[in-house]
Amino acid sequence: MVTNQAFLFLIFIINGILIGLVFDFFRILRRSFKTCDLVTYIEDMSFWIITGIIILYSIFTFNNGEIRLFMFLGIFLGCFLYMILMSSHIIKINVFIINVIKNIIGKIIYICSYTLKIIYIILRKIFFKPISFIFINIRKKLFNIIKLTKNNKTIEKKA
């Protein structure tokens, strides 16, 4: 009986550590990406739903649905130990990794967009300049023809 309760206490300490990890996951997301209030609200609701699922699953799986005070003490102790011992290190490491990945992706996107911009400029010079030149010359010729026909009509009216 006592070993069973000690085993349950250990399981709920592990649940507390797991809940601390889930909490830090959302903290890492908030530090790495700027979010609006609606997204923060959704993240908070997700955290509480996940936490509830973890606790209820553990209660029903390991203790047949019986709720005991030491379970909640184990969860609190696990969260407390995790927050004191590991939380700040895990957050720093993960935020650093995410920022490095964001910088690398940003540089890749910049290089790709710059390359596409250069390709667009080259294609515009190769294809659009001659076409533009042709249309400008056609427009000038048409304008000159229209101008000449108007001049001929005015000359014929005077004569």
C-alpha positions, 0 to 999 in steps of 0.5 A: 500500500505504501509502495503503491502510494510512493509510486503514485507520488513519483508519477505525479511528480513526473506529471508536474515536471511534464506540466512545467515543460508544457508551460515552458513550451508556450513561454518559448513560443512567446519569447521567440515570436510576437503574437497578438492577444487572441493568439495568447488567449488561444495558447493559454486555453491550450495550456490548460486543456493539455494540463487537464488532459495530463492530470485526468489521464494520470488519475484514471490510469494510475489510481482508477479515478481516485483523487488524493491530496498527495497527487496534487502535492506531487504535481506541485512539487514536480512543477516547483522543482522543474521551475527552480532547477531546469526552466531557465536553462531550457528556455534560454537554450531553446530561444537561442536555437529558435533565433538562430534558425529564424536568422538562417531562414531569414538570410535564405529568404533574403538571398532567394528574393535578391536572386529573383530580383536580379533575374527579373531585372535581367529578363526585363532588360532582355525581353521587355526593353526591345518590346517596349522599344518596338511599341514606342516606335510604332506609336511614334509612326502612327502619331506621325501618320495621323499628324500627316493625314490631318495636315493633308486634310487642312491643306486640301480644305484651304485649296 
